[in-house]
Amino acid sequence: MAKRGGFPGGGMPGNMTNLMKQAQRMQRQLEESQKEIEEKEFTAKSGGGAVEVKVNGKKELISLTLAEEIVDPEDIETLQDAIIAAINEAFAQADKASGELMGKMTGGLGGLGGLSF
């Protein structure tokens, strides 16, 4: 009776070896691309351009610029809302760029698209 399971000779078949090499290559590409996204800057404005923020792909706030007309001591709430809106928009841009990268990298994997390496 023939043995079931395993591989003859105890080694991996050629297809499995190639698959492992491809996965390692893809992991390196993913890491390089993720680093690229983390270093990229995303800018967003709100309040009709009176608030401008820059964030990086690591979702760190790099700069915040306020136009003089948005600073009204009688209306702090509008300023706060404008800052929050600009930051959230910049973060959304960073998320979109990261998602597009992951889609490109994992698009050809079929059911494995949700995996991370």
N, CA and C atoms as a LAMMPS dump frame, in Angstrom:
ITEM: TIMESTEP
0
ITEM: NUMBER OF ATOMS
351
ITEM: BOX BOUNDS ff ff ff
-5.0000000000000000e+02 5.0000000000000000e+02
-5.0000000000000000e+02 5.0000000000000000e+02
-5.0000000000000000e+02 5.0000000000000000e+02
ITEM: ATOMS id mol type element x y z
1 1 1 N 0.845 -1.173 0
2 1 2 C 0 0 0
3 1 3 C 0.892 1.238 0
4 2 1 N 0.55 2.221 -0.8
5 2 2 C 1.365 3.434 -0.916
6 2 3 C 1.153 4.323 0.297
7 3 1 N 2.224 5.066 0.665
8 3 2 C 2.119 6.01 1.781
9 3 3 C 1.29 7.209 1.326
10 4 1 N 0.498 7.725 2.237
11 4 2 C -0.294 8.905 1.94
12 4 3 C 0.335 10.101 2.631
13 5 1 N 0.212 11.247 1.968
14 5 2 C 0.714 12.482 2.577
15 5 3 C 2.214 12.571 2.44
16 6 1 N 2.747 13.717 2.769
17 6 2 C 4.191 13.915 2.687
18 6 3 C 4.64 14.028 1.251
19 7 1 N 5.914 14.237 1.073
20 7 2 C 6.483 14.358 -0.253
21 7 3 C 7.568 13.316 -0.396
22 8 1 N 7.701 12.728 -1.563
23 8 2 C 8.752 11.743 -1.768
24 8 3 C 10.116 12.369 -1.477
25 9 1 N 10.936 11.688 -0.758
26 9 2 C 12.27 12.177 -0.443
27 9 3 C 12.277 13.172 0.703
28 10 1 N 11.117 13.53 1.231
29 10 2 C 11.047 14.426 2.382
30 10 3 C 11.211 15.9 2.054
31 11 1 N 11.522 16.276 0.818
32 11 2 C 11.71 17.685 0.468
33 11 3 C 10.435 18.301 -0.067
34 12 1 N 10.491 19.608 -0.272
35 12 2 C 9.333 20.295 -0.84
36 12 3 C 9.343 20.123 -2.35
37 13 1 N 8.178 19.96 -2.93
38 13 2 C 8.14 19.892 -4.397
39 13 3 C 8.495 21.264 -4.967
40 14 1 N 8.881 21.298 -6.233
41 14 2 C 9.301 22.537 -6.882
42 14 3 C 8.273 23.65 -6.79
43 15 1 N 6.998 23.314 -6.959
44 15 2 C 5.965 24.343 -6.901
45 15 3 C 5.897 24.998 -5.529
46 16 1 N 6.071 24.225 -4.48
47 16 2 C 6.009 24.776 -3.119
48 16 3 C 7.217 25.676 -2.869
49 17 1 N 8.369 25.272 -3.349
50 17 2 C 9.578 26.088 -3.194
51 17 3 C 9.4 27.422 -3.917
52 18 1 N 8.882 27.359 -5.134
53 18 2 C 8.636 28.585 -5.9
54 18 3 C 7.618 29.478 -5.197
55 19 1 N 6.603 28.882 -4.634
56 19 2 C 5.58 29.644 -3.923
57 19 3 C 6.179 30.346 -2.706
58 20 1 N 7.044 29.664 -1.989
59 20 2 C 7.692 30.264 -0.82
60 20 3 C 8.595 31.424 -1.238
61 21 1 N 9.336 31.251 -2.317
62 21 2 C 10.196 32.33 -2.812
63 21 3 C 9.367 33.527 -3.237
64 22 1 N 8.254 33.261 -3.902
65 22 2 C 7.371 34.333 -4.346
66 22 3 C 6.787 35.08 -3.144
67 23 1 N 6.4 34.349 -2.116
68 23 2 C 5.849 34.975 -0.909
69 23 3 C 6.898 35.842 -0.224
70 24 1 N 8.142 35.381 -0.158
71 24 2 C 9.212 36.164 0.452
72 24 3 C 9.487 37.426 -0.36
73 25 1 N 9.505 37.302 -1.669
74 25 2 C 9.725 38.453 -2.542
75 25 3 C 8.598 39.474 -2.352
76 26 1 N 7.382 38.972 -2.296
77 26 2 C 6.225 39.838 -2.12
78 26 3 C 6.275 40.536 -0.76
79 27 1 N 6.721 39.835 0.259
80 27 2 C 6.838 40.433 1.591
81 27 3 C 7.851 41.575 1.574
82 28 1 N 8.977 41.387 0.901
83 28 2 C 9.984 42.455 0.8
84 28 3 C 9.413 43.664 0.068
85 29 1 N 8.694 43.413 -1.024
86 29 2 C 8.089 44.507 -1.785
87 29 3 C 7.056 45.259 -0.942
88 30 1 N 6.279 44.507 -0.182
89 30 2 C 5.277 45.109 0.683
90 30 3 C 5.929 45.995 1.733
91 31 1 N 6.997 45.516 2.342
92 31 2 C 7.707 46.284 3.365
93 31 3 C 8.294 47.57 2.77
94 32 1 N 8.876 47.463 1.587
95 32 2 C 9.445 48.639 0.928
96 32 3 C 8.354 49.645 0.583
97 33 1 N 7.243 49.159 0.069
98 33 2 C 6.142 50.04 -0.302
99 33 3 C 5.516 50.687 0.929
100 34 1 N 5.403 49.935 2.012
101 34 2 C 4.832 50.485 3.242
102 34 3 C 5.725 51.599 3.779
103 35 1 N 7.036 51.402 3.702
104 35 2 C 7.966 52.435 4.152
105 35 3 C 7.811 53.692 3.299
106 36 1 N 7.619 53.499 2.004
107 36 2 C 7.406 54.608 1.078
108 36 3 C 6.155 55.398 1.466
109 37 1 N 5.071 54.693 1.78
110 37 2 C 3.822 55.344 2.195
111 37 3 C 4.036 56.093 3.503
112 38 1 N 4.742 55.485 4.454
113 38 2 C 4.963 56.123 5.747
114 38 3 C 5.723 57.438 5.608
115 39 1 N 6.595 57.534 4.622
116 39 2 C 7.393 58.74 4.431
117 39 3 C 6.672 59.795 3.591
118 40 1 N 5.604 59.406 2.915
119 40 2 C 4.86 60.326 2.056
120 40 3 C 4.061 61.304 2.917
121 41 1 N 3.883 62.524 2.408
122 41 2 C 3.106 63.536 3.121
123 41 3 C 1.759 63.746 2.436
124 42 1 N 0.736 63.986 3.252
125 42 2 C -0.618 64.208 2.772
126 42 3 C -1.106 65.539 3.339
127 43 1 N -1.629 66.386 2.479
128 43 2 C -2.077 67.718 2.877
129 43 3 C -3.576 67.833 2.668
130 44 1 N -4.239 68.446 3.637
131 44 2 C -5.681 68.687 3.521
132 44 3 C -5.998 70.063 4.088
133 45 1 N -7.058 70.662 3.536
134 45 2 C -7.507 71.978 3.981
135 45 3 C -8.982 71.905 4.356
136 46 1 N -9.385 72.816 5.247
137 46 2 C -10.797 72.947 5.591
138 46 3 C -11.064 74.404 5.926
139 47 1 N -12.315 74.704 6.228
140 47 2 C -12.672 76.084 6.547
141 47 3 C -12.403 77.019 5.391
142 48 1 N -12.674 76.553 4.174
143 48 2 C -12.426 77.369 2.998
144 48 3 C -10.949 77.644 2.766
145 49 1 N -10.104 76.757 3.239
146 49 2 C -8.66 76.909 3.071
147 49 3 C -7.988 77.61 4.242
148 50 1 N -8.762 77.962 5.266
149 50 2 C -8.206 78.682 6.416
150 50 3 C -7.404 77.779 7.344
151 51 1 N -7.634 76.474 7.247
152 51 2 C -6.887 75.506 8.051
153 51 3 C -6.219 74.534 7.094
154 52 1 N -4.927 74.361 7.25
155 52 2 C -4.185 73.408 6.424
156 52 3 C -3.343 72.533 7.342
157 53 1 N -3.416 71.225 7.111
158 53 2 C -2.616 70.284 7.891
159 53 3 C -1.822 69.396 6.947
160 54 1 N -0.687 68.931 7.444
161 54 2 C 0.108 67.924 6.743
162 54 3 C 0.334 66.785 7.72
163 55 1 N 0.114 65.571 7.22
164 55 2 C 0.391 64.369 8.005
165 55 3 C 1.258 63.462 7.146
166 56 1 N 1.907 62.498 7.794
167 56 2 C 2.647 61.512 7.013
168 56 3 C 1.866 60.204 7.016
169 57 1 N 2.392 59.229 6.303
170 57 2 C 1.714 57.944 6.185
171 57 3 C 1.655 57.153 7.475
172 58 1 N 2.424 57.585 8.477
173 58 2 C 2.356 56.951 9.8
174 58 3 C 1.283 57.613 10.66
175 59 1 N 0.533 58.522 10.022
176 59 2 C -0.535 59.266 10.692
177 59 3 C 0.001 60.12 11.831
178 60 1 N 1.111 60.786 11.556
179 60 2 C 1.67 61.748 12.49
180 60 3 C 1.436 63.137 11.916
181 61 1 N 0.955 64.048 12.743
182 61 2 C 0.736 65.425 12.308
183 61 3 C 2.089 66.103 12.157
184 62 1 N 2.362 66.616 10.953
185 62 2 C 3.642 67.252 10.666
186 62 3 C 3.537 68.759 10.826
187 63 1 N 2.445 69.339 10.297
188 63 2 C 2.281 70.787 10.435
189 63 3 C 0.807 71.158 10.45
190 64 1 N 0.549 72.318 11.041
191 64 2 C -0.787 72.877 11.132
192 64 3 C -0.645 74.368 10.858
193 65 1 N -1.356 74.858 9.847
194 65 2 C -1.308 76.277 9.497
195 65 3 C -2.714 76.849 9.584
196 66 1 N -2.832 77.979 10.304
197 66 2 C -4.122 78.639 10.468
198 66 3 C -4.065 80.023 9.852
199 67 1 N -5.073 80.355 9.053
200 67 2 C -5.198 81.712 8.542
201 67 3 C -5.741 82.593 9.666
202 68 1 N -5.331 83.826 9.667
203 68 2 C -5.715 84.749 10.737
204 68 3 C -7.226 84.853 10.905
205 69 1 N -7.964 84.845 9.791
206 69 2 C -9.411 85.049 9.87
207 69 3 C -10.165 83.903 10.558
208 70 1 N -9.54 82.719 10.674
209 70 2 C -10.23 81.599 11.329
210 70 3 C -10.112 81.68 12.85
211 71 1 N -9.199 82.499 13.34
212 71 2 C -8.966 82.61 14.784
213 71 3 C -9.867 83.709 15.344
214 72 1 N -11.003 83.28 15.886
215 72 2 C -11.967 84.2 16.484
216 72 3 C -12.208 83.752 17.919
217 73 1 N -11.737 84.534 18.892
218 73 2 C -11.903 84.135 20.296
219 73 3 C -13.367 83.919 20.695
220 74 1 N -14.285 84.515 19.94
221 74 2 C -15.708 84.361 20.237
222 74 3 C -16.286 83.079 19.637
223 75 1 N -15.524 82.416 18.767
224 75 2 C -16.033 81.222 18.076
225 75 3 C -14.951 80.143 17.988
226 76 1 N -14.512 79.67 19.115
227 76 2 C -13.485 78.626 19.186
228 76 3 C -13.985 77.324 18.561
229 77 1 N -15.27 77.053 18.682
230 77 2 C -15.836 75.801 18.175
231 77 3 C -15.638 75.644 16.665
232 78 1 N -15.801 76.709 15.909
233 78 2 C -15.587 76.642 14.455
234 78 3 C -14.142 76.3 14.137
235 79 1 N -13.216 76.911 14.853
236 79 2 C -11.792 76.62 14.67
237 79 3 C -11.5 75.157 14.987
238 80 1 N -12.02 74.677 16.094
239 80 2 C -11.805 73.277 16.478
240 80 3 C -12.363 72.328 15.419
241 81 1 N -13.566 72.597 14.946
242 81 2 C -14.188 71.747 13.93
243 81 3 C -13.375 71.746 12.635
244 82 1 N -12.871 72.916 12.246
245 82 2 C -12.08 73.01 11.021
246 82 3 C -10.773 72.233 11.143
247 83 1 N -10.142 72.302 12.297
248 83 2 C -8.897 71.556 12.513
249 83 3 C -9.161 70.057 12.45
250 84 1 N -10.186 69.625 13.146
251 84 2 C -10.533 68.192 13.146
252 84 3 C -10.857 67.718 11.733
253 85 1 N -11.633 68.507 10.98
254 85 2 C -12.008 68.111 9.612
255 85 3 C -10.771 67.978 8.728
256 86 1 N -9.846 68.918 8.839
257 86 2 C -8.64 68.867 8.009
258 86 3 C -7.771 67.663 8.371
259 87 1 N -7.607 67.409 9.651
260 87 2 C -6.797 66.261 10.076
261 87 3 C -7.436 64.955 9.613
262 88 1 N -8.739 64.826 9.793
263 88 2 C -9.421 63.598 9.368
264 88 3 C -9.312 63.386 7.862
265 89 1 N -9.395 64.451 7.087
266 89 2 C -9.267 64.339 5.628
267 89 3 C -7.855 63.886 5.255
268 90 1 N -6.85 64.451 5.898
269 90 2 C -5.468 64.055 5.606
270 90 3 C -5.24 62.585 5.977
271 91 1 N -5.788 62.159 7.105
272 91 2 C -5.669 60.748 7.494
273 91 3 C -6.39 59.854 6.489
274 92 1 N -7.534 60.299 5.991
275 92 2 C -8.278 59.52 4.994
276 92 3 C -7.456 59.365 3.718
277 93 1 N -6.744 60.421 3.321
278 93 2 C -5.875 60.338 2.151
279 93 3 C -4.765 59.302 2.379
280 94 1 N -4.178 59.312 3.577
281 94 2 C -3.125 58.347 3.895
282 94 3 C -3.676 56.92 3.885
283 95 1 N -4.871 56.733 4.441
284 95 2 C -5.502 55.405 4.438
285 95 3 C -5.787 54.934 3.014
286 96 1 N -6.272 55.848 2.183
287 96 2 C -6.589 55.491 0.804
288 96 3 C -5.327 55.054 0.061
289 97 1 N -4.243 55.806 0.233
290 97 2 C -2.98 55.464 -0.43
291 97 3 C -2.476 54.101 0.039
292 98 1 N -2.588 53.851 1.333
293 98 2 C -2.156 52.561 1.881
294 98 3 C -3.046 51.43 1.366
295 99 1 N -4.355 51.659 1.317
296 99 2 C -5.285 50.648 0.806
297 99 3 C -5.055 50.333 -0.656
298 100 1 N -4.78 51.374 -1.446
299 100 2 C -4.5 51.156 -2.869
300 100 3 C -3.223 50.337 -3.037
301 101 1 N -2.232 50.616 -2.22
302 101 2 C -0.986 49.856 -2.269
303 101 3 C -1.247 48.387 -1.947
304 102 1 N -1.99 48.134 -0.895
305 102 2 C -2.281 46.751 -0.501
306 102 3 C -3.092 46.054 -1.581
307 103 1 N -4.013 46.777 -2.21
308 103 2 C -4.817 46.198 -3.283
309 103 3 C -3.962 45.778 -4.459
310 104 1 N -2.992 46.622 -4.809
311 104 2 C -2.083 46.292 -5.911
312 104 3 C -1.218 45.093 -5.55
313 105 1 N -0.744 45.071 -4.309
314 105 2 C 0.174 44.017 -3.898
315 105 3 C -0.524 42.671 -3.746
316 106 1 N -1.769 42.675 -3.291
317 106 2 C -2.448 41.408 -3.004
318 106 3 C -3.528 41.071 -4.023
319 107 1 N -3.726 41.913 -5.024
320 107 2 C -4.791 41.716 -6
321 107 3 C -4.742 40.386 -6.716
322 108 1 N -3.573 39.874 -6.972
323 108 2 C -3.457 38.629 -7.709
324 108 3 C -3.491 37.384 -6.857
325 109 1 N -3.774 37.531 -5.571
326 109 2 C -3.725 36.364 -4.695
327 109 3 C -5.072 35.679 -4.507
328 110 1 N -6.108 36.186 -5.111
329 110 2 C -7.416 35.561 -4.953
330 110 3 C -7.868 35.602 -3.516
331 111 1 N -8.091 34.454 -2.901
332 111 2 C -8.574 34.348 -1.543
333 111 3 C -7.587 34.791 -0.487
334 112 1 N -6.343 34.997 -0.859
335 112 2 C -5.333 35.398 0.117
336 112 3 C -5.219 36.904 0.246
337 113 1 N -6.055 37.676 -0.431
338 113 2 C -5.956 39.125 -0.448
339 113 3 C -6.012 39.772 0.925
340 114 1 N -6.644 39.155 1.893
341 114 2 C -6.756 39.734 3.22
342 114 3 C -5.599 39.411 4.136
343 115 1 N -4.687 38.586 3.673
344 115 2 C -3.565 38.207 4.517
345 115 3 C -2.542 39.315 4.601
346 116 1 N -1.867 39.409 5.727
347 116 2 C -0.732 40.332 5.824
348 116 3 C 0.504 39.528 6.137
349 117 1 N 1.601 40.003 5.683
350 117 2 C 2.86 39.289 5.86
351 117 3 C 3.72 40.006 6.847
